[in-house]
Amino acid sequence: MIPTDALTHPTDGAAVTHALVEAAAAAGHAPSIHNTQPWRWRLADNLLDLHIERSRVLEATDPDARLATLSCGAGLHHARVSLAAQGWHVAVTRTPDPGDPDHLARLILDRRVPVELPSLRRLQTVRLRHTDRRPVTGEPVGTADLQAITASVEAEDTWLHMLTPDQVLELAGATDHAQRTEAGETAWQAELAYWTGGTRPAGTGIPDAAIPDRATRTTVPGRTFGHPGDLPISAGRDRAAMFAMLYGRTDDPVSWLRAGEALSAGWLTATELGISLLPFSAPIEMISTRQAMRVIIASTGYPYLVVRLGHFDAAEAGPPHAPRLPTDQIIDRV
Ligand SMILES: Cc1cc2nc3c(=O)[nH]c(=O)nc-3n(C[C@H](O)[C@H](O)[C@H](O)COP(=O)(O)O)c2cc1C
């Protein structure tokens, strides 16, 4: 731990503003569905407000905005990571205004705290984490690593269920069904083409360099992007991949926000352990397949997202980082 008095910590308004701008900028590195970055931060005095940006919510793919809210939750967790690394304790109120459902969270800096070295490391991990859609190697994920990832998720009020081999087959069927159904819908196709094609807003969407150059031969089919990308992939079959489901007690925007915070926490932990985490949201996007996912957890809760865990061959280069919007397009100063 770094003692507080070993650091220079001005507590004037300018320092608070600086810390909050840094937090919103760090949040910009968060993962989001199709890299839509559906968040907007409003900065006023000593507080930072998180709003969902409706113009970047996927109307066809995500009509309830559950995946957009989850993405905003990942951004919220990234902001919390940044503030912890800057030595601030932050009070977070989720959905603070019952009259404004798009206002997802309010962050208020309440006091200085010592900076823990793991907090500094975690902030560095924010810039390292990225999505890698290649099949994983045959090396299984160790029990201690799974426990660490599970603990990170559960610290954010979200549960993580490891799928059994039979449940992975059910997941494969549901994912295939969801993707075939979606591919048959014109509005869905147009949305995917927009966020993976050349007309998407600069700094958003999924570049070809992050899209596999052919369909993977894995048990659970990877996301169908409608066109082959430039990411070379092996003929590996993902046999050592583990699949896990984030789920929770309720199915409402606050739970989706918490699930996003949990996704970020679990993904940053996995990255620090050298483990790849890949989200699979297709089975969550359709009501019928979401229901099939719910059966897997014996209807003890509501599924939020499926993730794949595994290892990569460290000798092979992975995809580049997806682009991001400039901070002046995601932060408003009131
Ligand atoms: C809620 C959510 C759902 C996602 N679903 C998928 C998915 O089904 N398939 C996939 O390949 N990537 C998925 N992703 C990963 C995003 O495409 C990725 O985060 C985004 O393109 C930004 O890239 P980065 O994670 O490398 O920063 C998802 C991410 C989030 C937050």
PDBQT file of the ligand as one rigid body, heavy atoms in Angstrom, charges set to zero:
ROOT
HETATM    1  C1  LIG A 401     -22.750  -6.767 -23.418  1.00  0.00    +0.000 C 
HETATM    2  C2  LIG A 401     -21.709  -7.222 -24.419  1.00  0.00    +0.000 A 
HETATM    3  C3  LIG A 401     -22.020  -8.222 -25.331  1.00  0.00    +0.000 A 
HETATM    4  C4  LIG A 401     -21.055  -8.650 -26.253  1.00  0.00    +0.000 A 
HETATM    5  N1  LIG A 401     -21.360  -9.689 -27.098  1.00  0.00    +0.000 NA
HETATM    6  C5  LIG A 401     -20.410 -10.173 -27.931  1.00  0.00    +0.000 A 
HETATM    7  C6  LIG A 401     -20.691 -11.315 -28.749  1.00  0.00    +0.000 A 
HETATM    8  O1  LIG A 401     -21.775 -11.894 -28.704  1.00  0.00    +0.000 OA
HETATM    9  N2  LIG A 401     -19.703 -11.758 -29.569  1.00  0.00    +0.000 N 
HETATM   10  C7  LIG A 401     -18.491 -11.129 -29.649  1.00  0.00    +0.000 A 
HETATM   11  O2  LIG A 401     -17.664 -11.574 -30.430  1.00  0.00    +0.000 OA
HETATM   12  N3  LIG A 401     -18.198 -10.042 -28.876  1.00  0.00    +0.000 NA
HETATM   13  C8  LIG A 401     -19.125  -9.567 -28.014  1.00  0.00    +0.000 A 
HETATM   14  N4  LIG A 401     -18.849  -8.497 -27.205  1.00  0.00    +0.000 N 
HETATM   15  C9  LIG A 401     -17.534  -7.852 -27.284  1.00  0.00    +0.000 C 
HETATM   16  C10 LIG A 401     -17.641  -6.490 -27.986  1.00  0.00    +0.000 C 
HETATM   17  O3  LIG A 401     -17.854  -6.674 -29.381  1.00  0.00    +0.000 OA
HETATM   18  C11 LIG A 401     -16.352  -5.693 -27.719  1.00  0.00    +0.000 C 
HETATM   19  O4  LIG A 401     -16.306  -5.388 -26.342  1.00  0.00    +0.000 OA
HETATM   20  C12 LIG A 401     -16.282  -4.400 -28.494  1.00  0.00    +0.000 C 
HETATM   21  O5  LIG A 401     -16.200  -4.653 -29.872  1.00  0.00    +0.000 OA
HETATM   22  C13 LIG A 401     -15.075  -3.549 -28.081  1.00  0.00    +0.000 C 
HETATM   23  O6  LIG A 401     -13.883  -4.256 -28.283  1.00  0.00    +0.000 OA
HETATM   24  P1  LIG A 401     -12.865  -4.560 -27.084  1.00  0.00    +0.000 P 
HETATM   25  O7  LIG A 401     -13.584  -5.414 -26.088  1.00  0.00    +0.000 OA
HETATM   26  O8  LIG A 401     -11.724  -5.262 -27.746  1.00  0.00    +0.000 OA
HETATM   27  O9  LIG A 401     -12.465  -3.254 -26.453  1.00  0.00    +0.000 OA
HETATM   28  C14 LIG A 401     -19.779  -8.045 -26.277  1.00  0.00    +0.000 A 
HETATM   29  C15 LIG A 401     -19.482  -7.044 -25.334  1.00  0.00    +0.000 A 
HETATM   30  C16 LIG A 401     -20.425  -6.642 -24.410  1.00  0.00    +0.000 A 
HETATM   31  C17 LIG A 401     -20.073  -5.595 -23.383  1.00  0.00    +0.000 C 
ENDROOT
TORSDOF 0
